[in-house]
Amino acid sequence: MLVLSSPSGAGKTSIARELLARDDNLSMSVSATTRPPRTGEVDGKDYIFLSQEKFAEMVENNEFLEYATVFGNSYGTPRAPVYEALEEGKDVLFDVDWQGTQQLHGRAGKDLVRVFILPPSKDELERRLRGRAQDSEEVIKKRMAQAASEMGHYDEYDYIVVNIEVDDSVAEVQMILGAERLRKSRRDGLYDFVRQLCKYC
């Protein structure tokens, strides 16, 4: 389970999309949200768009691995699709904030790898937010104010990537993912393999 977190506009969504395009063994966890769709977003692909009432019902039924409220909208990770992907042998990629990461870490522990994406500068972060042309001036100011608080949680993550160029950042996350897949604790069947080898030593 691989988490990417960042302040809004730092580039985690672009990095996540490129990782998925390059790695057939990586499956995206699609978050549910109560916010309205942005232009071009597809229900069930970008997000699962829910009413506040339906979201609350799923919380009550313990159907989320994690959930949080950000800028007045609720976001959460449905439990069932994640477990289905893991059972199929796929790694699962999460695009969640630090609050969601804390909840996931509480449930997944050592199975979770946490990567925080930082922008190269405050000015560049603001430029990227304005370049999306999707948010009002008021929302941009709120996102900039929130960014400092979010970046203060960087030390809770296993790895930090400064996103200057998307391709370079994707390559760094690929190296992280590759190394984590090779950890001894994640090599299924390794104990039996070595025991069999030792019979002939």
Backbone as a printed PyTorch tensor [residue, N CA C, xyz], in Angstrom:
tensor([[[  0.8520,  -1.1790,   0.0000],
         [  0.0000,   0.0000,   0.0000],
         [  0.8910,   1.2320,   0.0000]],

        [[  0.8260,   2.0020,  -1.0890],
         [  1.7070,   3.1640,  -1.2840],
         [  0.8880,   4.4450,  -1.2270]],

        [[  1.2220,   5.3220,  -0.2770],
         [  0.5140,   6.5970,  -0.1250],
         [  1.3400,   7.7310,  -0.7030]],

        [[  0.6840,   8.5800,  -1.4930],
         [  1.2620,   9.8570,  -1.9020],
         [  0.4240,  10.9610,  -1.2690]],

        [[  1.0780,  11.8700,  -0.5540],
         [  0.3960,  13.0280,   0.0270],
         [  1.1510,  14.2870,  -0.3440]],

        [[  0.4340,  15.4030,  -0.3770],
         [  1.0630,  16.6970,  -0.6350],
         [  0.0350,  17.7780,  -0.4050]],

        [[  0.4840,  19.0320,  -0.2640],
         [ -0.4860,  20.1220,  -0.3170],
         [ -1.0920,  20.1900,  -1.7090]],

        [[ -2.3050,  20.6820,  -1.8030],
         [ -2.9750,  20.8070,  -3.0900],
         [ -2.1340,  21.6430,  -4.0450]],

        [[ -1.9110,  21.1080,  -5.2600],
         [ -1.1370,  21.8250,  -6.2610],
         [  0.3200,  21.4180,  -6.3420]],

        [[  0.7840,  20.5530,  -5.4380],
         [  2.2060,  20.1700,  -5.4470],
         [  2.5200,  19.0920,  -6.4750]],

        [[  1.4840,  18.4470,  -7.0220],
         [  1.7310,  17.5370,  -8.1290],
         [  1.5060,  16.0650,  -7.8810]],

        [[  0.9290,  15.6900,  -6.7330],
         [  0.7960,  14.2650,  -6.4460],
         [ -0.1240,  13.5430,  -7.4260]],

        [[ -1.1650,  14.2260,  -7.9060],
         [ -2.0870,  13.5800,  -8.8370],
         [ -1.4000,  13.2930, -10.1680]],

        [[ -0.5970,  14.2260, -10.6580],
         [  0.1500,  14.0070, -11.9060],
         [  1.1400,  12.8620, -11.7500]],

        [[  1.8140,  12.8080, -10.6090],
         [  2.7750,  11.7320, -10.3450],
         [  2.0440,  10.3970, -10.2680]],

        [[  0.9140,  10.3680,  -9.5810],
         [  0.1470,   9.1280,  -9.4400],
         [ -0.3000,   8.5970, -10.7970]],

        [[ -0.7940,   9.4790, -11.6460],
         [ -1.2660,   9.0420, -12.9700],
         [ -0.1380,   8.4490, -13.7980]],

        [[  1.0470,   9.0540, -13.7250],
         [  2.1720,   8.5540, -14.5000],
         [  2.6700,   7.2210, -13.9410]],

        [[  2.6650,   7.0760, -12.6340],
         [  3.0490,   5.7950, -12.0260],
         [  2.1410,   4.6720, -12.5020]],

        [[  0.8390,   4.9370, -12.5220],
         [ -0.1300,   3.9310, -12.9500],
         [  0.0730,   3.5590, -14.4160]],

        [[  0.4380,   4.5440, -15.2360],
         [  0.6660,   4.2810, -16.6570],
         [  1.8990,   3.4180, -16.8830]],

        [[  2.8640,   3.4970, -15.9690],
         [  4.1330,   2.7880, -16.1520],
         [  4.1890,   1.4380, -15.4410]],

        [[  3.2500,   1.1580, -14.5530],
         [  3.3480,  -0.0320, -13.6940],
         [  2.0340,  -0.8100, -13.7140]],

        [[  2.0330,  -1.9600, -14.3810],
         [  0.8190,  -2.7690, -14.5040],
         [  0.4160,  -3.4380, -13.1960]],

        [[  1.3320,  -3.5070, -12.2420],
         [  1.0160,  -4.1680, -10.9720],
         [  0.5410,  -3.1790,  -9.9120]],

        [[  0.2630,  -1.9620, -10.3310],
         [ -0.1760,  -0.9180,  -9.4040],
         [ -1.6220,  -0.5480,  -9.7140]],

        [[ -2.4550,  -0.5610,  -8.6810],
         [ -3.8760,  -0.2480,  -8.8360],
         [ -4.2010,   0.9850,  -8.0100]],

        [[ -5.0000,   1.8970,  -8.5750],
         [ -5.3490,   3.1340,  -7.8720],
         [ -6.5360,   2.9170,  -6.9550]],

        [[ -6.4070,   3.3780,  -5.7360],
         [ -7.5480,   3.4180,  -4.8260],
         [ -8.3450,   4.6770,  -5.1520]],

        [[ -9.5880,   4.5080,  -5.5450],
         [-10.4340,   5.6430,  -5.9130],
         [-11.1750,   6.1310,  -4.6750]],

        [[-10.9300,   7.3790,  -4.3120],
         [-11.5520,   7.9550,  -3.1230],
         [-13.0000,   8.3570,  -3.3970]],

        [[-13.7930,   8.3240,  -2.3510],
         [-15.1510,   8.8640,  -2.4050],
         [-15.1210,  10.2860,  -1.8690]],

        [[-15.9790,  11.1430,  -2.3890],
         [-16.0320,  12.5270,  -1.9170],
         [-17.4400,  13.0910,  -2.0450]],

        [[-17.6990,  14.0880,  -1.2120],
         [-18.9860,  14.7840,  -1.2880],
         [-18.8810,  16.0770,  -2.0920]],

        [[-17.6820,  16.4380,  -2.5580],
         [-17.5640,  17.6710,  -3.3360],
         [-18.0960,  17.4400,  -4.7460]],

        [[-18.5470,  18.4880,  -5.4220],
         [-19.0510,  18.3230,  -6.7890],
         [-17.9170,  18.0220,  -7.7570]],

        [[-18.2010,  17.3210,  -8.8410],
         [-17.1630,  17.0180,  -9.8420],
         [-16.6250,  18.2850, -10.4960]],

        [[-15.3060,  18.2820, -10.7670],
         [-14.7050,  19.3430, -11.5650],
         [-14.8380,  18.9860, -13.0400]],

        [[-14.6120,  19.9690, -13.8720],
         [-14.7190,  19.7600, -15.3170],
         [-13.8190,  18.6050, -15.7630]],

        [[-14.4100,  17.6420, -16.4500],
         [-13.6490,  16.5210, -16.9830],
         [-13.5420,  15.3240, -16.0590]],

        [[-13.9020,  15.4710, -14.7870],
         [-13.8160,  14.3470, -13.8550],
         [-14.9470,  13.3490, -14.1050]],

        [[-14.6080,  12.0560, -13.9740],
         [-15.5530,  10.9850, -14.2470],
         [-15.8590,  10.2260, -12.9560]],

        [[-17.1400,  10.0680, -12.6730],
         [-17.5670,   9.3400, -11.4830],
         [-17.1020,   7.8870, -11.5630]],

        [[-16.4570,   7.4150, -10.4800],
         [-15.9610,   6.0510, -10.4320],
         [-14.5410,   5.8930, -10.9340]],

        [[-14.0460,   6.9020, -11.6450],
         [-12.6630,   6.8630, -12.1470],
         [-11.7910,   7.8470, -11.3860]],

        [[-12.1660,   9.1290, -11.3940],
         [-11.4110,  10.1370, -10.6550],
         [-11.7810,  10.1200,  -9.1710]],

        [[-13.0630,  10.1000,  -8.9120],
         [-13.6200,   9.9960,  -7.5560],
         [-14.9480,   9.2620,  -7.6480]],

        [[-15.3880,   8.7660,  -6.5060],
         [-16.7550,   8.2820,  -6.3660],
         [-17.5240,   9.4220,  -5.7100]],

        [[-18.4070,  10.0540,  -6.4500],
         [-19.1060,  11.2360,  -5.9500],
         [-20.3730,  10.8110,  -5.2020]],

        [[-20.4510,  11.2090,  -3.9330],
         [-21.5430,  10.7970,  -3.0520],
         [-22.2340,  12.0000,  -2.4330]],

        [[-23.4730,  11.8000,  -2.0560],
         [-24.1620,  12.8060,  -1.2430],
         [-23.6120,  12.7440,   0.1740]],

        [[-23.8110,  13.8130,   0.9320],
         [-23.3480,  13.8210,   2.3140],
         [-24.0510,  12.7370,   3.1300]],

        [[-25.3210,  12.4900,   2.7950],
         [-26.0930,  11.4680,   3.5060],
         [-25.5300,  10.0640,   3.2600]],

        [[-25.2020,   9.7550,   1.9990],
         [-24.6370,   8.4460,   1.6710],
         [-23.2620,   8.2780,   2.2950]],

        [[-22.4660,   9.3430,   2.2890],
         [-21.1360,   9.2870,   2.8900],
         [-21.2580,   8.9680,   4.3790]],

        [[-22.1710,   9.6550,   5.0550],
         [-22.3710,   9.4380,   6.4950],
         [-22.8250,   8.0020,   6.7740]],

        [[-23.6380,   7.4630,   5.8850],
         [-24.1040,   6.0810,   6.0410],
         [-22.9380,   5.1000,   5.9400]],

        [[-22.0230,   5.3600,   4.9890],
         [-20.8580,   4.4810,   4.8330],
         [-19.9290,   4.5840,   6.0310]],

        [[-19.7810,   5.7760,   6.6030],
         [-18.9880,   5.9380,   7.8240],
         [-19.6020,   5.1070,   8.9500]],

        [[-20.9140,   5.2130,   9.0780],
         [-21.6280,   4.4800,  10.1260],
         [-21.4510,   2.9690,   9.9820]],

        [[-21.3700,   2.4960,   8.7420],
         [-21.2380,   1.0590,   8.4700],
         [-19.7810,   0.5930,   8.3950]],

        [[-18.8270,   1.4810,   8.7540],
         [-17.4020,   1.1440,   8.7680],
         [-16.9030,   0.6740,   7.3950]],

        [[-17.3670,   1.3640,   6.3480],
         [-17.0080,   0.9800,   4.9830],
         [-15.7920,   1.7340,   4.4500]],

        [[-15.1750,   2.6010,   5.2670],
         [-13.9930,   3.3450,   4.8480],
         [-12.7590,   2.8870,   5.6090]],

        [[-11.6270,   2.8060,   4.9030],
         [-10.3410,   2.5840,   5.5660],
         [ -9.8850,   3.8600,   6.2600]],

        [[-10.2410,   4.9970,   5.6740],
         [ -9.9270,   6.3040,   6.2450],
         [-10.9090,   7.3140,   5.6720]],

        [[-11.1190,   8.3970,   6.4190],
         [-11.9520,   9.4860,   5.9110],
         [-11.6220,  10.7610,   6.6550]],

        [[-11.9180,  11.8940,   6.0090],
         [-11.6180,  13.1980,   6.5960],
         [-12.4690,  14.2540,   5.9130]],

        [[-12.5300,  15.4240,   6.5410],
         [-13.2190,  16.5690,   5.9600],
         [-12.1870,  17.6470,   5.6580]],

        [[-12.1610,  18.1090,   4.3940],
         [-11.2010,  19.1090,   3.9400],
         [-11.9640,  20.2010,   3.1930]],

        [[-11.7920,  21.4500,   3.6370],
         [-12.4730,  22.5860,   3.0030],
         [-13.9810,  22.3670,   2.8920]],

        [[-14.5500,  21.7570,   3.9180],
         [-15.9940,  21.5850,   3.9710],
         [-16.5340,  20.3870,   3.2140]],

        [[-15.6550,  19.6330,   2.5530],
         [-16.0720,  18.4360,   1.8180],
         [-15.4740,  17.1880,   2.4630]],

        [[-16.2020,  16.0830,   2.4030],
         [-15.7370,  14.8270,   2.9840],
         [-15.0630,  13.9610,   1.9210]],

        [[-13.9860,  13.2750,   2.3350],
         [-13.2510,  12.3740,   1.4560],
         [-13.0140,  11.0700,   2.2270]],

        [[-13.0280,   9.9450,   1.5210],
         [-12.7660,   8.6780,   2.1860],
         [-12.3500,   7.5970,   1.2160]],

        [[-11.6850,   6.5570,   1.7320],
         [-11.2390,   5.4250,   0.9260],
         [-12.1180,   4.2230,   1.2020]],

        [[-12.9750,   3.8210,   0.2540],
         [-13.7980,   2.6300,   0.4510],
         [-12.9330,   1.3910,   0.6820]],

        [[-13.3060,   0.6010,   1.6490],
         [-12.5160,  -0.5480,   2.0680],
         [-12.5180,  -1.6900,   1.0460]],

        [[-13.6850,  -2.0450,   0.5230],
         [-13.8380,  -3.2570,  -0.2880],
         [-12.9490,  -3.2870,  -1.5320]],

        [[-12.9030,  -2.2290,  -2.3610],
         [-12.0700,  -2.3050,  -3.5700],
         [-10.5720,  -2.4620,  -3.2800]],

        [[-10.1150,  -1.8920,  -2.1640],
         [ -8.6940,  -2.0130,  -1.8080],
         [ -8.3430,  -3.4610,  -1.5120]],

        [[ -9.1710,  -4.1220,  -0.7080],
         [ -8.8930,  -5.5150,  -0.3660],
         [ -9.0030,  -6.4320,  -1.5810]],

        [[ -9.9210,  -6.1040,  -2.5000],
         [-10.0490,  -6.8990,  -3.7190],
         [ -8.7670,  -6.8190,  -4.5460]],

        [[ -8.2050,  -5.6210,  -4.6770],
         [ -6.9660,  -5.4480,  -5.4440],
         [ -5.8000,  -6.1730,  -4.7750]],

        [[ -5.6930,  -6.0580,  -3.4570],
         [ -4.6110,  -6.7260,  -2.7380],
         [ -4.7060,  -8.2410,  -2.8800]],

        [[ -5.9310,  -8.7620,  -2.8380],
         [ -6.1220, -10.2110,  -2.9830],
         [ -5.7410, -10.6960,  -4.3800]],

        [[ -5.8250,  -9.7940,  -5.3660],
         [ -5.4190, -10.1250,  -6.7310],
         [ -3.9070, -10.0110,  -6.9270]],

        [[ -3.1870,  -9.6230,  -5.8730],
         [ -1.7370,  -9.5170,  -5.9390],
         [ -1.2190,  -8.1730,  -6.4110]],

        [[ -2.0830,  -7.1870,  -6.4890],
         [ -1.6640,  -5.8560,  -6.9200],
         [ -1.2860,  -4.9970,  -5.7170]],

        [[ -0.3250,  -4.0820,  -5.9420],
         [ -0.0620,  -3.0370,  -4.9670],
         [ -1.1020,  -1.9460,  -5.1770]],

        [[ -1.4390,  -1.2160,  -4.1190],
         [ -2.4920,  -0.2080,  -4.2030],
         [ -1.9180,   1.1680,  -3.8890]],

        [[ -2.2140,   2.1250,  -4.7710],
         [ -1.7380,   3.4970,  -4.6440],
         [ -2.8400,   4.3770,  -4.0680]],

        [[ -2.4910,   5.1810,  -3.0590],
         [ -3.4490,   6.0660,  -2.4000],
         [ -3.0230,   7.5230,  -2.5830]],

        [[ -3.9830,   8.3600,  -2.9530],
         [ -3.7770,   9.8060,  -3.0440],
         [ -4.6060,  10.4260,  -1.9240]],

        [[ -4.0040,  10.5100,  -0.7160],
         [ -4.7360,  10.9910,   0.4590],
         [ -3.8900,  12.0070,   1.2230]],

        [[ -4.5290,  12.7600,   2.1150],
         [ -3.8100,  13.7610,   2.8990],
         [ -3.2140,  13.1320,   4.1570]],

        [[ -2.5850,  13.9680,   4.9790],
         [ -1.8830,  13.4500,   6.1610],
         [ -2.8540,  12.8280,   7.1590]],

        [[ -4.0740,  13.3560,   7.2390],
         [ -5.0460,  12.7690,   8.1650],
         [ -5.4040,  11.3520,   7.7390]],

        [[ -5.6630,  11.1910,   6.4430],
         [ -5.9700,   9.8580,   5.9350],
         [ -4.7990,   8.9110,   6.0870]],

        [[ -3.5880,   9.4330,   5.8830],
         [ -2.3860,   8.6030,   6.0190],
         [ -2.2350,   8.0930,   7.4440]],

        [[ -2.5130,   8.9530,   8.4200],
         [ -2.4460,   8.5170,   9.8150],
         [ -3.4160,   7.3780,  10.0840]],

        [[ -4.6230,   7.5010,   9.5520],
         [ -5.6160,   6.4420,   9.7520],
         [ -5.2030,   5.1480,   9.0590]],

        [[ -4.7030,   5.2620,   7.8320],
         [ -4.2400,   4.0750,   7.1170],
         [ -3.0800,   3.4060,   7.8400]],

        [[ -2.1640,   4.2220,   8.3570],
         [ -1.0110,   3.6660,   9.0650],
         [ -1.4640,   2.9190,  10.3210]],

        [[ -2.4960,   3.4400,  10.9760],
         [ -3.0190,   2.7630,  12.1570],
         [ -3.6010,   1.4030,  11.8310]],

        [[ -4.1200,   1.2500,  10.6040],
         [ -4.7380,  -0.0180,  10.2000],
         [ -3.7720,  -0.9400,   9.4680]],

        [[ -2.8760,  -0.3650,   8.6590],
         [ -2.0140,  -1.1820,   7.8030],
         [ -0.6050,  -1.3730,   8.3530]],

        [[ -0.1390,  -0.4390,   9.1850],
         [  1.1860,  -0.5630,   9.8010],
         [  2.3020,  -0.7220,   8.7890]],

        [[  3.0560,  -1.8280,   8.8960],
         [  4.2360,  -2.0430,   8.0540],
         [  3.8960,  -2.2990,   6.5910]],

        [[  2.6290,  -2.5620,   6.2900],
         [  2.2360,  -2.7830,   4.8990],
         [  2.1030,  -1.4740,   4.1330]],

        [[  2.1990,  -0.3440,   4.8340],
         [  2.0160,   0.9660,   4.2260],
         [  3.3600,   1.6640,   4.0200]],

        [[  3.5620,   2.2230,   2.8150],
         [  4.7460,   3.0340,   2.5020],
         [  4.2570,   4.4510,   2.2320]],

        [[  4.8060,   5.4330,   2.9770],
         [  4.2950,   6.8080,   2.9310],
         [  5.3000,   7.7380,   2.2570]],

        [[  4.8210,   8.4220,   1.1960],
         [  5.6660,   9.3580,   0.4460],
         [  4.9900,  10.7260,   0.4570]],

        [[  5.7360,  11.7590,   0.8760],
         [  5.1910,  13.1160,   0.8800],
         [  5.8300,  13.9020,  -0.2580]],

        [[  4.9890,  14.5640,  -1.0580],
         [  5.4410,  15.3550,  -2.1990],
         [  5.4640,  16.8310,  -1.8110]],

        [[  6.6180,  17.4600,  -1.9430],
         [  6.7570,  18.8920,  -1.6550],
         [  6.9080,  19.6930,  -2.9410]],

        [[  6.3750,  20.9120,  -2.9820],
         [  6.6400,  21.7910,  -4.1280],
         [  8.0490,  22.3780,  -3.9980]],

        [[  8.6360,  22.8480,  -5.1000],
         [  9.9820,  23.4200,  -5.0060],
         [ 10.0220,  24.7660,  -4.2850]],

        [[  8.8880,  25.4890,  -4.2390],
         [  8.8370,  26.7730,  -3.5500],
         [  7.3790,  27.1710,  -3.3300]],

        [[  7.1760,  28.1340,  -2.4550],
         [  5.8330,  28.6550,  -2.2050],
         [  5.2800,  29.3260,  -3.4570]],

        [[  6.1170,  30.1040,  -4.1450],
         [  5.6720,  30.7960,  -5.3520],
         [  5.2390,  29.8140,  -6.4320]],

        [[  5.9860,  28.7320,  -6.5790],
         [  5.6370,  27.7360,  -7.5900],
         [  4.3360,  27.0310,  -7.2280]],

        [[  4.1250,  26.7870,  -5.9440],
         [  2.8770,  26.1620,  -5.5070],
         [  1.6850,  27.0440,  -5.8760]],

        [[  1.7970,  28.3310,  -5.6080],
         [  0.7150,  29.2560,  -5.9330],
         [  0.5090,  29.3370,  -7.4490]],

        [[  1.6050,  29.3420,  -8.2040],
         [  1.4940,  29.3920,  -9.6600],
         [  0.7380,  28.1770, -10.1900]],

        [[  1.0280,  27.0040,  -9.6440],
         [  0.3550,  25.7850, -10.0890],
         [ -1.1280,  25.8070,  -9.7370]],

        [[ -1.4510,  26.3030,  -8.5580],
         [ -2.8590,  26.3950,  -8.1660],
         [ -3.6240,  27.3260,  -9.1010]],

        [[ -3.0320,  28.4450,  -9.4110],
         [ -3.7010,  29.4000, -10.3040],
         [ -3.7660,  28.8590, -11.7340]],

        [[ -2.7660,  28.0820, -12.1200],
         [ -2.7290,  27.5400, -13.4720],
         [ -3.8170,  26.5280, -13.7530]],

        [[ -4.3650,  25.9090, -12.6930],
         [ -5.4450,  24.9480, -12.9000],
         [ -6.7370,  25.6220, -13.3300]],

        [[ -6.9000,  26.9090, -12.9390],
         [ -8.0850,  27.7040, -13.3090],
         [ -9.3830,  27.0010, -12.9290]],

        [[ -9.3500,  26.3000, -11.7840],
         [-10.5400,  25.5690, -11.3520],
         [-11.1260,  26.1260, -10.0630]],

        [[-10.3380,  26.8880,  -9.3200],
         [-10.7640,  27.3570,  -8.0010],
         [-10.8910,  28.8750,  -7.9860]],

        [[-11.7780,  29.3550,  -7.1340],
         [-11.9400,  30.7930,  -6.9620],
         [-10.7420,  31.3710,  -6.2100]],

        [[-10.6160,  32.6970,  -6.2270],
         [ -9.5330,  33.3650,  -5.5060],
         [ -9.5870,  33.0410,  -4.0240]],

        [[-10.7840,  32.9740,  -3.4890],
         [-10.9540,  32.6660,  -2.0600],
         [-10.4450,  31.2680,  -1.7370]],

        [[-10.7770,  30.3050,  -2.6040],
         [-10.3340,  28.9250,  -2.3740],
         [ -8.8120,  28.8280,  -2.5000]],

        [[ -8.2240,  29.5250,  -3.4630],
         [ -6.7570,  29.5050,  -3.6230],
         [ -6.0730,  30.0310,  -2.3710]],

        [[ -6.6000,  31.1290,  -1.8080],
         [ -6.0210,  31.6790,  -0.5850],
         [ -6.1250,  30.6830,   0.5690]],

        [[ -7.2570,  29.9790,   0.6390],
         [ -7.4310,  28.9690,   1.6940],
         [ -6.4430,  27.8220,   1.5070]],

        [[ -6.2460,  27.4030,   0.2540],
         [ -5.3250,  26.3000,  -0.0120],
         [ -3.8810,  26.6880,   0.3260]],

        [[ -3.5080,  27.9140,   0.0240],
         [ -2.1630,  28.3840,   0.3510],
         [ -1.9710,  28.4520,   1.8600]],

        [[ -2.9960,  28.8940,   2.5590],
         [ -2.9080,  28.9740,   4.0220],
         [ -2.8060,  27.5810,   4.6370]],

        [[ -3.5210,  26.6380,   4.0420],
         [ -3.5180,  25.2690,   4.5510],
         [ -2.2160,  24.5410,   4.2470]],

        [[ -1.5430,  24.9520,   3.1630],
         [ -0.3450,  24.2380,   2.7170],
         [  0.7360,  24.1710,   3.7920]],

        [[  0.9510,  25.2770,   4.4950],
         [  1.9930,  25.2990,   5.5300],
         [  1.6880,  24.2860,   6.6250]],

        [[  0.4170,  24.2050,   7.0150],
         [  0.0110,  23.2420,   8.0390],
         [  0.2170,  21.8080,   7.5520]],

        [[ -0.1630,  21.5440,   6.3090],
         [ -0.0130,  20.1970,   5.7490],
         [  1.4560,  19.8020,   5.6450]],

        [[  2.3020,  20.7380,   5.1730],
         [  3.7200,  20.4170,   5.0140],
         [  4.4100,  20.1970,   6.3530]],

        [[  3.8170,  20.7030,   7.4210],
         [  4.3610,  20.4750,   8.7520],
         [  4.3220,  19.0200,   9.1750]],

        [[  3.5870,  18.1900,   8.4450],
         [  3.4700,  16.7660,   8.7810],
         [  4.4360,  15.8950,   7.9760]],

        [[  5.3660,  16.5200,   7.2570],
         [  6.2700,  15.7590,   6.3870],
         [  7.0440,  14.6950,   7.1480]],

        [[  7.3410,  14.9630,   8.4300],
         [  8.1940,  14.0520,   9.1980],
         [  7.4830,  12.7480,   9.5610]],

        [[  6.1800,  12.6820,   9.3200],
         [  5.4280,  11.4560,   9.5930],
         [  5.5320,  10.4620,   8.4410]],

        [[  6.2370,  10.8530,   7.3680],
         [  6.3240,  10.0270,   6.1650],
         [  7.6770,   9.3300,   6.0780]],

        [[  7.7070,   8.2420,   5.3090],
         [  8.9350,   7.4580,   5.1520],
         [  9.8970,   8.0910,   4.1520]],

        [[  9.3370,   8.7520,   3.1250],
         [ 10.1450,   9.3380,   2.0640],
         [  9.6020,  10.7180,   1.7030]],

        [[ 10.5190,  11.6010,   1.2520],
         [ 10.1460,  12.9420,   0.7900],
         [ 10.6450,  13.1120,  -0.6460]],

        [[  9.7530,  13.6020,  -1.5120],
         [ 10.1250,  13.9030,  -2.9060],
         [  9.7890,  15.3650,  -3.1700]],

        [[ 10.7780,  16.1380,  -3.6390],
         [ 10.5450,  17.5350,  -4.0210],
         [ 10.2330,  17.5520,  -5.5130]],

        [[  9.0080,  17.9290,  -5.8450],
         [  8.5370,  17.8290,  -7.2230],
         [  8.8980,  19.0770,  -8.0350]],

        [[ 10.1090,  19.0560,  -8.5820],
         [ 10.5290,  20.1350,  -9.4800],
         [ 10.0560,  19.8120, -10.8950]],

        [[ 10.4100,  18.6210, -11.3730],
         [  9.9540,  18.1210, -12.6740],
         [  9.2210,  16.8060, -12.4500]],

        [[  8.0470,  16.6680, -13.0510],
         [  7.2090,  15.4920, -12.8080],
         [  7.9360,  14.1980, -13.1700]],

        [[  8.6200,  14.1560, -14.3170],
         [  9.2930,  12.9250, -14.7410],
         [ 10.3460,  12.4850, -13.7270]],

        [[ 11.1060,  13.4360, -13.2000],
         [ 12.1200,  13.1070, -12.1910],
         [ 11.4680,  12.5940, -10.9100]],

        [[ 10.3730,  13.2170, -10.5260],
         [  9.6730,  12.7980,  -9.3070],
         [  9.0790,  11.4070,  -9.4680]],

        [[  8.5210,  11.1300, -10.6400],
         [  7.9770,   9.7930, -10.9070],
         [  9.0880,   8.7510, -10.8100]],

        [[ 10.2510,   9.0580, -11.3740],
         [ 11.3840,   8.1270, -11.3230],
         [ 11.7930,   7.8580,  -9.8710]],

        [[ 11.7780,   8.8880,  -9.0310],
         [ 12.1380,   8.7050,  -7.6220],
         [ 11.1310,   7.8050,  -6.9200]],

        [[  9.8450,   8.0300,  -7.1750],
         [  8.8280,   7.1920,  -6.5240],
         [  8.9110,   5.7610,  -7.0410]],

        [[  9.2360,   5.5800,  -8.3150],
         [  9.4250,   4.2300,  -8.8440],
         [ 10.5610,   3.5070,  -8.1290]],

        [[ 11.6480,   4.2340,  -7.8510],
         [ 12.7660,   3.6320,  -7.1170],
         [ 12.3420,   3.2450,  -5.7050]],

        [[ 11.5560,   4.1050,  -5.0750],
         [ 11.0460,   3.8060,  -3.7310],
         [ 10.1910,   2.5430,  -3.7600]],

        [[  9.2750,   2.4910,  -4.7170],
         [  8.3770,   1.3430,  -4.8300],
         [  9.1500,   0.0650,  -5.1120]],

        [[ 10.1390,   0.1550,  -5.9990],
         [ 10.9440,  -1.0160,  -6.3160],
         [ 11.7060,  -1.5390,  -5.1150]],

        [[ 12.2940,  -0.6290,  -4.3500],
         [ 13.0470,  -1.0350,  -3.1600],
         [ 12.1320,  -1.6400,  -2.1060]],

        [[ 10.9500,  -1.0530,  -1.9310],
         [ 10.0260,  -1.5660,  -0.9210],
         [  9.4880,  -2.9440,  -1.3020]],

        [[  9.3100,  -3.1850,  -2.5880],
         [  8.8620,  -4.5130,  -3.0220],
         [  9.9140,  -5.5810,  -2.7410]],

        [[ 11.1890,  -5.1710,  -2.6870],
         [ 12.2790,  -6.1180,  -2.4680],
         [ 12.6160,  -6.3300,  -0.9920]],

        [[ 11.9050,  -5.6430,  -0.1030],
         [ 12.1440,  -5.8620,   1.3290],
         [ 11.9350,  -7.3420,   1.6670]],

        [[ 12.7860,  -7.8440,   2.5340],
         [ 12.7190,  -9.2500,   2.9360],
         [ 11.3300,  -9.6290,   3.4450]],

        [[ 10.7270,  -8.7310,   4.2100],
         [  9.4280,  -9.0220,   4.8100],
         [  8.3050,  -9.1280,   3.7800]],

        [[  8.5410,  -8.5930,   2.5700],
         [  7.5020,  -8.6270,   1.5420],
         [  7.7490,  -9.6980,   0.4840]],

        [[  8.8030, -10.4760,   0.6180],
         [  9.1180, -11.5090,  -0.3750],
         [  8.4020, -12.7950,   0.0050]],

        [[  7.2100, -12.9610,  -0.5050],
         [  6.4180, -14.1530,  -0.2060],
         [  7.1740, -15.4040,  -0.6450]],

        [[  7.2160, -16.3830,   0.2380],
         [  7.8620, -17.6480,  -0.0860],
         [  9.3590, -17.6560,   0.0770]],

        [[  9.9310, -16.5420,   0.5530],
         [ 11.3920, -16.4690,   0.6570],
         [ 11.9370, -17.4760,   1.6730]],

        [[ 11.2470, -17.6010,   2.8110],
         [ 11.7140, -18.5220,   3.8560],
         [ 11.7910, -19.9490,   3.3160]],

        [[ 10.7340, -20.3990,   2.6360],
         [ 10.7240, -21.7600,   2.0900],
         [ 11.7690, -21.9250,   1.0010]],

        [[ 11.9760, -20.8690,   0.1970],
         [ 12.9680, -20.9210,  -0.8730],
         [ 14.3740, -21.1210,  -0.3050]],

        [[ 14.7070, -20.3430,   0.7310],
         [ 16.0470, -20.4430,   1.3260],
         [ 16.2220, -21.7840,   2.0400]],

        [[ 15.1670, -22.2350,   2.7070],
         [ 15.2440, -23.5330,   3.4070],
         [ 15.5000, -24.6440,   2.4060]],

        [[ 14.8570, -24.5560,   1.2360],
         [ 15.0640, -25.5740,   0.2060],
         [ 16.4950, -25.5050,  -0.3270]],

        [[ 17.0130, -24.2750,  -0.5250],
         [ 18.3890, -24.1130,  -0.9870],
         [ 19.3720, -24.7510,  -0.0190]],

        [[ 19.1400, -24.5300,   1.2520],
         [ 20.0680, -24.9900,   2.2770],
         [ 20.1480, -26.5100,   2.3730]],

        [[ 19.1890, -27.1890,   1.8320],
         [ 19.2350, -28.6550,   1.8390],
         [ 20.4050, -29.1640,   1.0130]],

        [[ 20.8150, -28.3340,   0.0610],
         [ 21.8600, -28.7660,  -0.8620],
         [ 23.2000, -28.0960,  -0.5590]],

        [[ 23.2790, -27.3520,   0.5640],
         [ 24.5310, -26.6610,   0.8990],
         [ 25.4910, -27.6180,   1.5970]]])
